[in-house]
Amino acid sequence: MEKPELTIDKMAAFCKRKGFVYPNSEIYGGIAGFYDFGHLGVELKNNIKREWWKSFVHQRDDIVGIDGSIITNPMVWKASGHVDGFTDVLVDCRKCGSRFRGDLLIEDKLKIPTAGMSLDDIAKEISRHKIKCQKCNSELSEPKRFNLMFSTNVGPVQTSSSMAFLRPETAQLIFSDFRLVQENARLKLPFGIAQIGKAFRNEISPRDFLFRMREFEQMEIEYFVHPDTEKQEQCHYLDEVLDYELNVLSADMQKIHNQMERMTIKECLSKKIIKTKWHAYWLAAMHKWFVGLGAHAERFRIRQHVKDELSHYALDTWDLEYEFPFGWKELQGLSNRTDFDLSQHMKHSKTDLSIFDEEAKKKIVPHVVCEPSLGVERAFLVFMFDAYTYDKSRENVVLKLHPKLAPVKVGVFPLVANKKELAEKAKQIYNELKKEWVCFYDSSGSVGRRYSRQDEIGTPLCVTIDFQTLEDFTVTIRDRDTTKQIRTSVNELKNVISLFFSGEKLTKLGKLVEQS
Ligand code: GAP
């Protein structure tokens, strides 16, 4: 598969031009790291979240969802380690005052990975390679740690005791609500709790459009298993993924040759590259989810964190990475968090969060064997990059989004705008179709131009009402990807569209229209 030539800046410009994503408050000069979703972007984003929730909550028996609040008791963040340890390395320019993330300055200049570098190492590299301010080329300050949590005050008086944080991840709400959710949903191990919601991080260097933002959304699952190693290894879903292939880059491979290898999940487990069955299962399940929604399988790899890179809570972490135009980057983190979080919250809240093991007749603290944590906006970028295709013969962009993700499902056009009967019939059909799907009615410009406009925003089907419709009550339907058209009766239209969206080929669903 060819690497996309599309840069992240071109993608940002396309998203703005077509109504997907706008820089926030642009009329006032904007604000770095914040974006607004336009009329098409909000549909795509909602579709991504809906598909994720359907796959990982509604279609499973072992996972339930919650929706926690953004502001919570600050003790949550003390217990989780975020107050003391959720930091990045900040360096400022001594002359112009610009601020940079120390590790990213090194990555940009030396093109080396910096994962896990200590404050001292970063200081040494900056001084050794005489790295300067990216804006004015002046001397940089000594690096220091900077906490990424946004703070606010709750209530009318601003004191240190009224201070609270905007959540930097959704995960902690799952742990703090753990007891209530487990009891009320009567969950038995192994089980998961899922959540989709906003997270806020005061990133030092927000960059690459939606990739590193200050306000974004996460889709997270905490998957809990029994603490006994033997029981942890009972993964009932493993058979579904044993033969599934992934590009793999383990910590050892990074040390030896830094080349990824294509392997099945079975091989990864038998060679002990992935340590637990659950971790292997979730890595494959998440990759499958992307591919099932039209992403290109070979643009993904799984990469294990090297020892120094692991977060304070993680026993083992694998990232699902994607080859963005600016390199292989983390799309989703999948960590084994053990019982770190539940134990911390038990200690700090003095509340028992253990559950009773009926078989062993004792209390146990479940382990999070895997926490798949995915940014909605990073998923948004992946689907956009993989869908974006420039079609030379059509001379326009065709956004080949999976029909489930496409913001508009059906375009409806009267062949010509100035014929009253055609317009009336087209409006009638449009009003009927929009009861089922998001539709767009367009009567301006040539039909060819209208097709191009829908191609560019990813609309899978366009229905045209022409003069023949007035005679025999049939319409044409055009497939975005093939440009093939069929003719079908209006009475059958909803049925044909439903069959197409459930996976049938359009050409099998009606009489093929000869195109000149
Ligand atoms: N609960 C674990 C956690 O939050 P993380 O690796 O810090 O782990 C998980 O974040 C995911 O959230 C990332 O893989 C990414 O998809 C998304 N994410 C993190 N920071 C982000 C940012 N500044 N902008 C956009 N997405 C971000």
Residues whose N, C-alpha, C, O or C-beta is under 5 A from the ligand:
A	BS01	GAP	P168 E169 A171 R201 L210 F211 R212 M213 F216 E330 L331 Q332 G333 S373 L374 G375 R378
